[in-house]
């Protein structure tokens, strides 16, 4: 999958997680910390340039993080 597409999925899922965290009644602090951690990683991802995104290890890490974020949302 294209790294830019993966980043867009990650960012979109992070927004959904933030909205979900706002509505959570149980485990509010745990959910809030999860949202903060995802935001921190997303800030780092935004600093990646085109050359970085072409590296195979970055592509694999992005895909792994995408899966992780989607599992968190589920």
MILUMDO-334382 format. One line per 4 residues: their letters; for each residue y, z, x of C-alpha. Coordinates in Angstrom, 3 decimals, always signed. Layout:
// residues N
A	Y:Z:X | ... $
//
This chain:
// residues 74
XXXX	+0.000:+0.000:+0.000 | +3.510:-0.769:+1.168 | +5.154:+2.322:+2.750 | +8.356:+1.797:+0.745 $
XXXX	+6.333:+1.766:-2.476 | +4.563:+4.960:-1.399 | +7.916:+6.626:-0.670 | +9.201:+5.630:-4.107 $
XXXX	+6.105:+7.134:-5.734 | +6.570:+10.342:-3.720 | +10.248:+10.623:-4.663 | +9.530:+9.919:-8.332 $
XXXX	+6.716:+12.449:-8.450 | +8.926:+15.039:-6.742 | +11.520:+14.602:-9.503 | +8.828:+15.138:-12.124 $
XXXX	+7.633:+18.262:-10.320 | +11.188:+19.655:-10.272 | +11.483:+19.099:-14.036 | +8.102:+20.695:-14.600 $
XXXX	+9.012:+23.713:-12.443 | +12.041:+24.341:-14.650 | +9.782:+24.606:-17.723 | +7.043:+26.772:-16.185 $
XXXX	+6.614:+30.189:-17.770 | +3.820:+31.614:-15.585 | +3.928:+31.671:-11.781 | +7.588:+30.721:-11.719 $
XXXX	+8.183:+31.850:-8.132 | +5.113:+30.027:-6.831 | +6.152:+26.827:-8.582 | +9.712:+27.179:-7.321 $
XXXX	+8.472:+27.530:-3.725 | +6.285:+24.447:-4.167 | +9.305:+22.452:-5.313 | +11.331:+23.689:-2.350 $
XXXX	+8.592:+22.703:+0.104 | +8.312:+19.230:-1.380 | +12.100:+18.827:-1.207 | +12.104:+19.858:+2.463 $
XXXX	+9.454:+17.282:+3.339 | +11.245:+14.602:+1.309 | +14.420:+15.210:+3.312 | +12.461:+14.485:+6.484 $
XXXX	+10.929:+11.369:+4.942 | +14.379:+10.003:+4.163 | +15.120:+9.942:+7.890 | +12.285:+7.484:+8.592 $
XXXX	+13.389:+4.021:+9.604 | +11.641:+0.659:+9.198 | +10.000:+0.888:+12.615 | +8.579:+4.320:+11.791 $
XXXX	+7.183:+3.064:+8.500 | +5.185:+0.345:+10.286 | +3.199:+2.862:+12.347 | -0.340:+3.278:+11.047 $
XXXX	-0.351:+7.065:+11.422 | +2.858:+7.324:+9.379 | +1.384:+5.079:+6.690 | -1.719:+7.276:+6.517 $
XXXX	+0.347:+10.476:+6.410 | +2.553:+9.083:+3.642 | -0.487:+8.152:+1.583 | -1.997:+11.611:+2.096 $
XXXX	+1.268:+13.272:+1.052 | +1.494:+10.995:-1.988 | -1.961:+12.131:-3.072 | -1.065:+15.768:-2.465 $
XXXX	+2.160:+15.538:-4.475 | +0.395:+13.812:-7.353 | -2.284:+16.523:-7.366 | +0.462:+19.174:-7.455 $
XX	+1.981:+17.498:-10.481 | -1.394:+17.342:-12.229 $
//
